[in-house]
Amino acid sequence: MEVNDALVQQLADLARLEFNDQEKVEIRGELQRMITFVEKLNELDTTNVKPLLHLTDDYNVFREDRVIPGITREEALQNAPSATEEYFKVPKIIKK
């Protein structure tokens, strides 16, 4: 595949980018190198290669989900500077 000025302009339009002439020349060369690399990869024989779904063999490396007891309401309110029997009391910050 050959990268031409029309392709570079089309990609710039899609990305909503503007390039000057020097930048277009640089981008054209970089895109051509990328496409050449991908075309080179297509030459490899991958008939006996299984598809890679995950990069590692690790599965579910997170901790196990389990219910653990929390603190009671009384324990939570115990160190509050101001509280009622059920709630924390905070200063009013919304003015009418």
N, C-alpha and C positions, 0 to 999 in steps of 0.2 A: 504494500500500500504506500502510495506516495503522498506526502503532506505538501499541499500547495497553499498559496496565499488565500484562496477561497475558503479552504477548510479552517485555516487559522482565524479568518474573519468571522466565519460562522460560529466557531467555538467562543470567540470573544463576544459576539452578539448574544449568544445563549447565556454566557456568564455575566453579561452586562459590564464588560470591561472594555477599556480603550487603551490601545497600544500605539506608540509611535513606530515609524518604519524600522528603527534599529531593534526595538523590542520584538517586533513581528519576526524579524530574521532570527533572533535568538530563540524565540518560542518554536518557530518552525523546525529549527535544528534539534531542539530538545524533544519535541514530539516525534520527529523522525527516528531519533535514537531509541525512544521508548517502544515505538511500533516495531522497529528492527529487532529489539530484544524479545518481544512477545512472539514475533514470527520465528525467531530462533528456537524458542521453547516449543513451538509446534512441531519442530523436526524430531523431537525426542519420542522414542517408542515407549508408550505408557500402557501397553496392552495388559500386562500382568500386575499393574500397580492398582491397589485398592484405593478407593476415594478416601480422603482424609476428612473425617468429620470433626475431630477434636485434635488440638496440638499435643495434648498429653494423655496419658492413660488414667489420670486422676478423675475420680467421679465423686461428686458431692463432697467437697472438702470442707463444707461448713459444719458447724457443730450440730448436734442432734437437737431437734426442737423438743422441749419438755417444759411442763408447767412447774414453776418453782414458787414457793410461797413468797408473798410480798409483805410489806409492813401494813399494819392496821391504820385506820384513820386517826386514832388517838396518838399513835407513834409519829405519824406524819405531822400532826399539829402541835406536838409536844415542844418543839424548838422554834415555833413561829413567833415572831415578835408580837403579833396581834392576831387573834383568831376567835371564832365563836366555837360552838360545840361541833359544828360540821364543816366550816369553811375557813380559809385564810381571809383575814381582813386586810385590805390594801387601801391606800389613799385614793380618793376620787380624783380622776384625771380628766374626765370629760365635763366640759362646762356647757351650760345651756345658753 
